Amino acid sequence: MVDDGVGFDAGEATYGTGLQGIADRLSALGREMDLRSTPGAGTSVRGELPIMGAPER
């Protein structure tokens, strides 16, 4: 998911409840969330989940 909002300094910010919830759910499945944001340039949130029966990448 990517937006074109105001962005923020991802190195200085803490996760709000929404981002923390995504990170927690991915972590429970052994996965990680990739968050990238730059002030003035929007934010990107990415997480990958396995599909049962599909080969791992």
Biopython code that builds the backbone (N, CA, C, O; Angstrom):
import numpy as np
from Bio.PDB.StructureBuilder import StructureBuilder

atoms = [
    (1, "MET", "N", (0.855, -1.162, 0.000)),
    (1, "MET", "CA", (0.000, 0.000, 0.000)),
    (1, "MET", "C", (0.902, 1.226, 0.000)),
    (1, "MET", "O", (1.861, 1.291, 0.769)),
    (2, "VAL", "N", (0.608, 2.178, -0.839)),
    (2, "VAL", "CA", (1.390, 3.407, -0.944)),
    (2, "VAL", "C", (0.426, 4.581, -0.955)),
    (2, "VAL", "O", (-0.640, 4.517, -1.568)),
    (3, "ASP", "N", (0.806, 5.649, -0.276)),
    (3, "ASP", "CA", (-0.005, 6.866, -0.361)),
    (3, "ASP", "C", (0.869, 8.028, -0.808)),
    (3, "ASP", "O", (2.093, 7.914, -0.868)),
    (4, "ASP", "N", (0.234, 9.133, -1.115)),
    (4, "ASP", "CA", (0.969, 10.327, -1.538)),
    (4, "ASP", "C", (0.790, 11.445, -0.519)),
    (4, "ASP", "O", (0.782, 12.624, -0.873)),
    (5, "GLY", "N", (0.647, 11.067, 0.749)),
    (5, "GLY", "CA", (0.440, 12.029, 1.832)),
    (5, "GLY", "C", (1.711, 12.782, 2.187)),
    (5, "GLY", "O", (2.662, 12.842, 1.408)),
    (6, "VAL", "N", (1.700, 13.350, 3.378)),
    (6, "VAL", "CA", (2.809, 14.204, 3.802)),
    (6, "VAL", "C", (4.026, 13.409, 4.259)),
    (6, "VAL", "O", (5.122, 13.962, 4.356)),
    (7, "GLY", "N", (3.852, 12.119, 4.542)),
    (7, "GLY", "CA", (4.980, 11.297, 4.985)),
    (7, "GLY", "C", (5.476, 11.705, 6.359)),
    (7, "GLY", "O", (4.946, 12.632, 6.973)),
    (8, "PHE", "N", (6.494, 11.008, 6.837)),
    (8, "PHE", "CA", (7.090, 11.305, 8.137)),
    (8, "PHE", "C", (8.466, 10.664, 8.186)),
    (8, "PHE", "O", (8.815, 9.863, 7.318)),
    (9, "ASP", "N", (9.241, 11.012, 9.188)),
    (9, "ASP", "CA", (10.563, 10.428, 9.363)),
    (9, "ASP", "C", (10.391, 9.079, 10.044)),
    (9, "ASP", "O", (10.212, 9.016, 11.260)),
    (10, "ALA", "N", (10.443, 8.004, 9.272)),
    (10, "ALA", "CA", (10.197, 6.652, 9.798)),
    (10, "ALA", "C", (11.220, 6.246, 10.855)),
    (10, "ALA", "O", (10.924, 5.398, 11.697)),
    (11, "GLY", "N", (12.396, 6.822, 10.829)),
    (11, "GLY", "CA", (13.413, 6.514, 11.826)),
    (11, "GLY", "C", (13.143, 7.147, 13.178)),
    (11, "GLY", "O", (13.677, 6.698, 14.193)),
    (12, "GLU", "N", (12.328, 8.176, 13.201)),
    (12, "GLU", "CA", (12.041, 8.901, 14.436)),
    (12, "GLU", "C", (10.647, 8.627, 14.990)),
    (12, "GLU", "O", (10.401, 8.859, 16.174)),
    (13, "ALA", "N", (9.743, 8.144, 14.167)),
    (13, "ALA", "CA", (8.347, 7.979, 14.589)),
    (13, "ALA", "C", (8.117, 6.617, 15.231)),
    (13, "ALA", "O", (8.849, 5.660, 14.979)),
    (14, "THR", "N", (7.099, 6.553, 16.053)),
    (14, "THR", "CA", (6.650, 5.272, 16.600)),
    (14, "THR", "C", (5.390, 4.863, 15.851)),
    (14, "THR", "O", (4.703, 5.711, 15.281)),
    (15, "TYR", "N", (5.084, 3.576, 15.847)),
    (15, "TYR", "CA", (3.892, 3.090, 15.160)),
    (15, "TYR", "C", (2.653, 3.504, 15.934)),
    (15, "TYR", "O", (2.626, 3.429, 17.162)),
    (16, "GLY", "N", (1.629, 3.940, 15.216)),
    (16, "GLY", "CA", (0.315, 4.146, 15.818)),
    (16, "GLY", "C", (-0.357, 2.787, 15.971)),
    (16, "GLY", "O", (0.235, 1.766, 15.624)),
    (17, "THR", "N", (-1.552, 2.761, 16.472)),
    (17, "THR", "CA", (-2.218, 1.480, 16.712)),
    (17, "THR", "C", (-2.467, 0.704, 15.424)),
    (17, "THR", "O", (-2.404, -0.525, 15.434)),
    (18, "GLY", "N", (-2.748, 1.384, 14.319)),
    (18, "GLY", "CA", (-2.989, 0.701, 13.048)),
    (18, "GLY", "C", (-1.741, 0.013, 12.518)),
    (18, "GLY", "O", (-1.777, -1.171, 12.183)),
    (19, "LEU", "N", (-0.633, 0.753, 12.440)),
    (19, "LEU", "CA", (0.623, 0.165, 11.964)),
    (19, "LEU", "C", (1.130, -0.902, 12.924)),
    (19, "LEU", "O", (1.657, -1.925, 12.487)),
    (20, "GLN", "N", (0.979, -0.682, 14.211)),
    (20, "GLN", "CA", (1.419, -1.676, 15.189)),
    (20, "GLN", "C", (0.616, -2.955, 15.044)),
    (20, "GLN", "O", (1.165, -4.050, 15.161)),
    (21, "GLY", "N", (-0.693, -2.824, 14.788)),
    (21, "GLY", "CA", (-1.542, -3.998, 14.587)),
    (21, "GLY", "C", (-1.094, -4.814, 13.382)),
    (21, "GLY", "O", (-1.051, -6.043, 13.450)),
    (22, "ILE", "N", (-0.761, -4.146, 12.279)),
    (22, "ILE", "CA", (-0.262, -4.847, 11.091)),
    (22, "ILE", "C", (1.046, -5.553, 11.412)),
    (22, "ILE", "O", (1.218, -6.727, 11.083)),
    (23, "ALA", "N", (1.967, -4.842, 12.054)),
    (23, "ALA", "CA", (3.268, -5.425, 12.408)),
    (23, "ALA", "C", (3.088, -6.624, 13.335)),
    (23, "ALA", "O", (3.762, -7.640, 13.161)),
    (24, "ASP", "N", (2.196, -6.525, 14.313)),
    (24, "ASP", "CA", (1.957, -7.620, 15.259)),
    (24, "ASP", "C", (1.392, -8.853, 14.562)),
    (24, "ASP", "O", (1.811, -9.975, 14.844)),
    (25, "ARG", "N", (0.450, -8.647, 13.659)),
    (25, "ARG", "CA", (-0.161, -9.782, 12.954)),
    (25, "ARG", "C", (0.842, -10.481, 12.042)),
    (25, "ARG", "O", (0.881, -11.710, 11.977)),
    (26, "LEU", "N", (1.648, -9.694, 11.343)),
    (26, "LEU", "CA", (2.678, -10.296, 10.497)),
    (26, "LEU", "C", (3.703, -11.048, 11.342)),
    (26, "LEU", "O", (4.131, -12.141, 10.973)),
    (27, "SER", "N", (4.093, -10.472, 12.460)),
    (27, "SER", "CA", (5.061, -11.108, 13.352)),
    (27, "SER", "C", (4.539, -12.441, 13.879)),
    (27, "SER", "O", (5.296, -13.403, 14.006)),
    (28, "ALA", "N", (3.247, -12.494, 14.184)),
    (28, "ALA", "CA", (2.657, -13.735, 14.695)),
    (28, "ALA", "C", (2.757, -14.867, 13.667)),
    (28, "ALA", "O", (2.711, -16.043, 14.027)),
    (29, "LEU", "N", (2.893, -14.506, 12.393)),
    (29, "LEU", "CA", (3.018, -15.487, 11.319)),
    (29, "LEU", "C", (4.469, -15.622, 10.843)),
    (29, "LEU", "O", (4.739, -16.218, 9.800)),
    (30, "GLY", "N", (5.396, -15.060, 11.623)),
    (30, "GLY", "CA", (6.816, -15.167, 11.283)),
    (30, "GLY", "C", (7.238, -14.244, 10.153)),
    (30, "GLY", "O", (8.239, -14.502, 9.484)),
    (31, "ARG", "N", (6.502, -13.190, 9.935)),
    (31, "ARG", "CA", (6.793, -12.248, 8.844)),
    (31, "ARG", "C", (7.105, -10.876, 9.410)),
    (31, "ARG", "O", (6.938, -10.634, 10.605)),
    (32, "GLU", "N", (7.560, -9.977, 8.544)),
    (32, "GLU", "CA", (7.883, -8.621, 8.955)),
    (32, "GLU", "C", (7.162, -7.614, 8.075)),
    (32, "GLU", "O", (6.783, -7.910, 6.941)),
    (33, "MET", "N", (6.981, -6.424, 8.619)),
    (33, "MET", "CA", (6.402, -5.315, 7.877)),
    (33, "MET", "C", (7.543, -4.424, 7.416)),
    (33, "MET", "O", (8.478, -4.167, 8.175)),
    (34, "ASP", "N", (7.474, -3.951, 6.179)),
    (34, "ASP", "CA", (8.452, -3.008, 5.642)),
    (34, "ASP", "C", (7.748, -1.666, 5.516)),
    (34, "ASP", "O", (6.812, -1.526, 4.729)),
    (35, "LEU", "N", (8.192, -0.681, 6.285)),
    (35, "LEU", "CA", (7.602, 0.651, 6.298)),
    (35, "LEU", "C", (8.628, 1.631, 5.764)),
    (35, "LEU", "O", (9.750, 1.704, 6.266)),
    (36, "ARG", "N", (8.243, 2.381, 4.751)),
    (36, "ARG", "CA", (9.134, 3.409, 4.194)),
    (36, "ARG", "C", (8.350, 4.706, 4.077)),
    (36, "ARG", "O", (7.255, 4.736, 3.516)),
    (37, "SER", "N", (8.919, 5.767, 4.609)),
    (37, "SER", "CA", (8.267, 7.066, 4.542)),
    (37, "SER", "C", (9.324, 8.153, 4.536)),
    (37, "SER", "O", (10.368, 8.032, 5.178)),
    (38, "THR", "N", (9.039, 9.206, 3.807)),
    (38, "THR", "CA", (9.925, 10.360, 3.737)),
    (38, "THR", "C", (9.058, 11.599, 3.865)),
    (38, "THR", "O", (8.051, 11.724, 3.168)),
    (39, "PRO", "N", (9.441, 12.530, 4.756)),
    (39, "PRO", "CA", (8.646, 13.750, 4.875)),
    (39, "PRO", "C", (8.437, 14.401, 3.505)),
    (39, "PRO", "O", (9.395, 14.625, 2.765)),
    (40, "GLY", "N", (7.192, 14.699, 3.180)),
    (40, "GLY", "CA", (6.849, 15.336, 1.922)),
    (40, "GLY", "C", (6.689, 14.377, 0.748)),
    (40, "GLY", "O", (6.358, 14.817, -0.352)),
    (41, "ALA", "N", (6.917, 13.065, 0.950)),
    (41, "ALA", "CA", (6.896, 12.132, -0.179)),
    (41, "ALA", "C", (5.998, 10.922, 0.041)),
    (41, "ALA", "O", (6.082, 9.975, -0.740)),
    (42, "GLY", "N", (5.157, 10.900, 1.043)),
    (42, "GLY", "CA", (4.237, 9.784, 1.234)),
    (42, "GLY", "C", (4.839, 8.614, 1.989)),
    (42, "GLY", "O", (5.967, 8.675, 2.479)),
    (43, "THR", "N", (4.053, 7.543, 2.067)),
    (43, "THR", "CA", (4.414, 6.375, 2.874)),
    (43, "THR", "C", (4.082, 5.097, 2.119)),
    (43, "THR", "O", (3.095, 5.031, 1.386)),
    (44, "SER", "N", (4.924, 4.078, 2.311)),
    (44, "SER", "CA", (4.714, 2.759, 1.727)),
    (44, "SER", "C", (4.744, 1.727, 2.848)),
    (44, "SER", "O", (5.652, 1.735, 3.679)),
    (45, "VAL", "N", (3.748, 0.834, 2.872)),
    (45, "VAL", "CA", (3.685, -0.251, 3.857)),
    (45, "VAL", "C", (3.579, -1.553, 3.079)),
    (45, "VAL", "O", (2.725, -1.695, 2.204)),
    (46, "ARG", "N", (4.464, -2.517, 3.407)),
    (46, "ARG", "CA", (4.454, -3.790, 2.691)),
    (46, "ARG", "C", (4.635, -4.936, 3.678)),
    (46, "ARG", "O", (5.422, -4.846, 4.621)),
    (47, "GLY", "N", (3.905, -5.996, 3.448)),
    (47, "GLY", "CA", (4.049, -7.235, 4.201)),
    (47, "GLY", "C", (3.667, -8.382, 3.286)),
    (47, "GLY", "O", (2.761, -8.237, 2.466)),
    (48, "GLU", "N", (4.328, -9.506, 3.406)),
    (48, "GLU", "CA", (4.020, -10.665, 2.578)),
    (48, "GLU", "C", (3.584, -11.814, 3.468)),
    (48, "GLU", "O", (4.175, -12.058, 4.519)),
    (49, "LEU", "N", (2.547, -12.515, 3.038)),
    (49, "LEU", "CA", (2.031, -13.668, 3.764)),
    (49, "LEU", "C", (2.057, -14.882, 2.847)),
    (49, "LEU", "O", (1.807, -14.762, 1.648)),
    (50, "PRO", "N", (2.358, -16.046, 3.402)),
    (50, "PRO", "CA", (2.357, -17.250, 2.580)),
    (50, "PRO", "C", (0.919, -17.676, 2.249)),
    (50, "PRO", "O", (-0.009, -17.426, 3.018)),
    (51, "ILE", "N", (0.760, -18.311, 1.115)),
    (51, "ILE", "CA", (-0.514, -18.918, 0.733)),
    (51, "ILE", "C", (-0.352, -20.416, 0.941)),
    (51, "ILE", "O", (0.582, -21.026, 0.419)),
    (52, "MET", "N", (-1.259, -21.001, 1.700)),
    (52, "MET", "CA", (-1.132, -22.430, 2.000)),
    (52, "MET", "C", (-1.029, -23.234, 0.706)),
    (52, "MET", "O", (-1.836, -23.062, -0.207)),
    (53, "GLY", "N", (-0.033, -24.109, 0.637)),
    (53, "GLY", "CA", (0.161, -24.971, -0.508)),
    (53, "GLY", "C", (1.017, -24.366, -1.600)),
    (53, "GLY", "O", (1.434, -25.075, -2.516)),
    (54, "ALA", "N", (1.293, -23.055, -1.523)),
    (54, "ALA", "CA", (2.127, -22.412, -2.534)),
    (54, "ALA", "C", (3.596, -22.543, -2.142)),
    (54, "ALA", "O", (3.909, -22.489, -0.952)),
    (55, "PRO", "N", (4.505, -22.712, -3.099)),
    (55, "PRO", "CA", (5.922, -22.790, -2.761)),
    (55, "PRO", "C", (6.440, -21.456, -2.229)),
    (55, "PRO", "O", (5.989, -20.396, -2.665)),
    (56, "GLU", "N", (7.379, -21.504, -1.295)),
    (56, "GLU", "CA", (7.991, -20.291, -0.756)),
    (56, "GLU", "C", (8.848, -19.633, -1.827)),
    (56, "GLU", "O", (9.445, -20.322, -2.654)),
    (57, "ARG", "N", (8.915, -18.304, -1.818)),
    (57, "ARG", "CA", (9.778, -17.568, -2.748)),
    (57, "ARG", "C", (11.122, -17.363, -2.146)),
    (57, "ARG", "O", (11.994, -16.762, -2.774)),
]
sb = StructureBuilder()
sb.init_structure("model")
sb.init_model(0)
sb.init_chain("A")
sb.init_seg("    ")
for serial, (resi, resn, name, xyz) in enumerate(atoms, 1):
    if name == "N":
        sb.init_residue(resn, " ", resi, " ")
    sb.init_atom(name, np.array(xyz, "f"), 0.0, 1.0, " ", f" {name:<3s}", serial, name[0])
structure = sb.get_structure()
